[in-house]
């Protein structure tokens, strides 16, 4: 999951993601992520206005904010899928353990 990425893994992910190619992110963007030690978890919390402060155009900042929202939604969906798989298993285990008492 992206939120668990360390800074360098995040940068590599972003550089290789074809969805970001149209944004024309330059090396200074990735250098700022590196200098600030932005991890995947922190990246998912950034907003368009924060990117604007980084010197991006408003268009770039807003598109990147949309990208982050979609990533965050995907992360939440994946986490929800994991929970829905684990919860029935936990319920069954708990039922077995309680019946043994």
KELUM-365220 format. One record per residue (C-alpha): chain; x, y, z. Coordinates in steps of 0.5 Angstrom, whole numbers, plus 500, padded with zeros to 3 digits. Layout:
c/X/Y/Z
A/X/Y/Z $
...
REM end
This chain:
c/X/Y/Z
A/500/500/500 $
A/502/507/498 $
A/502/510/505 $
A/507/505/508 $
A/512/507/502 $
A/518/511/505 $
A/521/517/501 $
A/525/514/496 $
A/520/508/494 $
A/514/514/494 $
A/519/518/489 $
A/520/512/484 $
A/513/510/484 $
A/511/517/482 $
A/516/517/477 $
A/514/511/474 $
A/506/512/474 $
A/504/514/467 $
A/498/518/470 $
A/503/523/472 $
A/506/524/465 $
A/502/529/463 $
A/503/534/469 $
A/511/535/467 $
A/513/534/474 $
A/521/536/474 $
A/526/534/478 $
A/525/540/483 $
A/519/537/485 $
A/522/530/487 $
A/528/534/490 $
A/523/537/495 $
A/519/531/497 $
A/526/528/498 $
A/529/534/502 $
A/522/534/506 $
A/523/527/507 $
A/515/526/505 $
A/513/519/506 $
A/507/515/502 $
A/503/517/508 $
A/505/524/508 $
A/504/525/501 $
A/497/522/501 $
A/495/528/506 $
A/498/534/501 $
A/493/539/498 $
A/493/543/492 $
A/495/549/496 $
A/501/546/499 $
A/503/544/492 $
A/502/551/490 $
A/507/553/495 $
A/512/549/492 $
A/512/553/486 $
A/507/549/482 $
A/502/552/477 $
A/495/552/479 $
A/493/547/474 $
A/499/542/476 $
A/497/543/484 $
A/490/541/482 $
A/491/536/478 $
A/496/533/483 $
A/491/534/489 $
A/486/530/484 $
A/491/524/483 $
A/492/524/491 $
A/484/524/492 $
A/484/518/488 $
A/490/514/491 $
A/487/515/498 $
A/480/512/495 $
A/484/506/493 $
A/488/506/499 $
A/481/506/503 $
A/478/501/499 $
A/484/496/499 $
A/484/497/506 $
A/476/496/507 $
A/477/489/503 $
A/482/487/507 $
A/478/488/513 $
A/472/485/510 $
A/476/479/509 $
A/479/479/516 $
A/473/480/520 $
A/469/474/518 $
A/475/470/520 $
A/476/473/526 $
A/469/472/528 $
A/469/465/526 $
A/476/464/531 $
A/472/468/536 $
A/466/463/536 $
A/471/457/536 $
A/475/460/542 $
A/469/462/546 $
A/465/455/545 $
A/471/451/548 $
A/470/455/554 $
REM end
